[in-house]
Structure formats: structure tokens, C-alpha cells
Amino acid sequence: MSDSQELPTAQPAETGTGTLFTLLAACGFAAVSTFTVIATKQGVSLAALLMWRYVIGAAVMVTFVTTRNYPRMPWRETVRFLVLGGGGQALLVGMALSSLRYVTPATLAFLFATYPAWVTLVQIVRGAERLTARRLAALALSLGGIVVISGAPLAAASENSNVRIGLALALGAAMVYGMYIPLMQWMQKSHPVAVTSAYAKIGSAFCFLIWALSNQTVSANFTSTAWMAIAGLALFSTVLPSVFFLMGLMRLGPVRTAIVSSVEPFLTAMLAAVVFGQSITSNILIGGAMIVAAVVLLQFKRERVA
């Protein structure tokens, strides 16, 4: 990844707009686990669920793109978004949700939400972004808030080998996401977000179709409740947030986007409280306040251009 592709420092208006887009994306992504739990409780396998999630998402995005007069993308870059964008997304989503077979959602949330640290590390190694005191403080606040919300579930992890598999999958997904976000910024360039998102969805749909075919779980014989959960997962938690996320990413850059996105565990906990009747603990409120403080800190003052 060439440093020449790095975007200029965001202007205040772009920073505010980018933060709004990223928060909207976080709202959609926060509902993933809720929709997944609802669908799997209705007997839908994870492979089939993810296949339909991205098949429907890809169909919606392709339909939208074909109704617009977007310029044709060079075939080499098309392949990049199909293989790297779609394949990378399929890999991190598959790893994260597969970990739920071995660990609790709280453990997954804690480990996966470490991805802002991995994004920061990647950007520092690339020399693409500066690690300022403000960003470091915001990163510490967001990670601290995540620990408070999840109650540091790793401390209670047993020596069970299955638990270790789940921990490895969850942490591996966070590391993949930490590399995926800068990769998408580098590939995005000036391409329309809707077009690149459509190609990435097609690539992911193909990957999950192969997975569902390999374990013979391709099916459409689901309950109406399951189909509503799948539709919600495809539209509200896939199509819309992926577009919003890329729009935020191109305005904020990888590190700021990752830190703002760390609000997801808080939103996930609040949604679970509403849908499943789970209690809203003081840890959730305190951790959420810490994450909000991190987001506000990033907006407080524009950084100087070196």
C-alpha cells in the first residue's frame, strides 16, 4: 500500500459528516448478532444464513448500481474488490460468528472490539497516519469502555480446548479487520462507494455459497420469522452500514473510523436489552460513556497539518 494514496487531513465539516456516517454504520452492524441469534434459533445454519445475507445484499446493491450511470471500473480493480474486498469480508465475518459456537457473545464482543488497536498498528507500520496524543487517548478510552462493558470475560475463560478455539477465532477476526479497513481505504480511491460495495458483496456471497454447498446446508425452507431476520440482516446490517462505513472511512481515515466504530459493543448491548430483555447494567452505561467520550475527543479540535 503506497503512502501516496493517503487522503489529506479531513476538514472539520468532513470530520463531522464522516463521524455521522460511521455511527450510522455502527448502528446497523450492532444488530448483526441479534438477527443472527433470531435466525439460528429458527433452525437456520450459520453457512446458509451468511449465504442468504450476502446474496440478498449483493442483489440489492447490483440493482441499485445498474440504475445509475456510474463509470466502468478497470477490470483489475474489479477483481481486487471481488477477491480482496469480498473474500476479506467473508473471512472476518465467518471467523467472528463461528467463534460463537465456543464462546459467549460477550467474549466475542470484547476480543473483536480490539480491532481499533490493530488498525492503529497497521497504520503506524505503514507510516500512513500519525499517532497523536489525542488519538492515543481516544483509543485508550474506547478500549477501556469495551473492557468495562464486557466485564473482561477473558478472565473467566476456562482451559477447555474448545474455548481456546473460540478465542483464537474471535481475536483472529479482529486482526483481519484491522488489516481490512486500511486495505479498503487504499483500494477505494475515487471509485463510487455503491459500486465498490456491490463488488465486495458479490465476492462475499460467492464465498458463503461455496461454504453452504460444501456442508450441504443450502436451503430456502425457513420460517417467516427466520426470513424476516435474514432480510433485516441483509438490508439493515449489511447493505446500508457497509455503504455508510465506506463513506465515513474516506472522510476520517482508518484510525479515526475504527475508534468511532468502537461504539458497536455498547449499541449491541442496548439492542439486546430491548429485544431479549437483558438488563442494562452500570458497566454498560459507564463503558458506553467512555466510548462516547472517545468519539467526542476526536471531534474536539482539528489536528494541525504537518
PEQUIBEL-V61713 format. One record per pair of residues at least 12 apart in sequence whose C-alpha atoms are under 6 Angstrom apart, sorted by the first residue. I is the first residue (numbers start at 1). GAP is how many residues later the second one is. If there is no record, write none. Layout:
I_GAP / I_GAP
This chain:
3_125 / 14_237 / 15_237 / 18_230 / 18_233 / 18_234 / 21_223 / 21_227 / 22_223 / 22_226 / 25_216 / 25_219 / 25_220 / 26_235 / 26_238 / 28_208 / 28_209 / 28_213 / 29_208 / 30_234 / 30_237 / 30_238 / 32_205 / 35_194 / 35_198 / 39_187 / 39_190 / 42_184 / 47_165 / 48_164 / 48_169 / 48_170 / 51_154 / 51_157 / 51_158 / 53_181 / 54_147 / 54_151 / 55_150 / 57_177 / 57_182 / 58_140 / 58_143 / 58_144 / 61_137 / 62_136 / 81_118 / 81_119 / 82_117 / 82_118 / 82_121 / 85_115 / 86_114 / 86_115 / 86_117 / 86_118 / 87_116 / 87_117 / 90_114 / 92_81 / 95_74 / 95_78 / 96_74 / 96_77 / 99_67 / 99_70 / 99_71 / 102_60 / 102_61 / 102_64 / 103_60 / 103_63 / 106_44 / 107_46 / 108_62 / 110_40 / 111_59 / 111_60 / 112_58 / 112_59 / 112_62 / 115_59 / 115_63 / 116_142 / 116_143 / 118_60 / 119_59 / 120_135 / 138_156 / 141_149 / 141_153 / 142_149 / 142_152 / 145_142 / 145_145 / 145_146 / 148_135 / 148_139 / 149_134 / 149_135 / 149_138 / 182_72 / 260_35 / 263_28 / 266_22
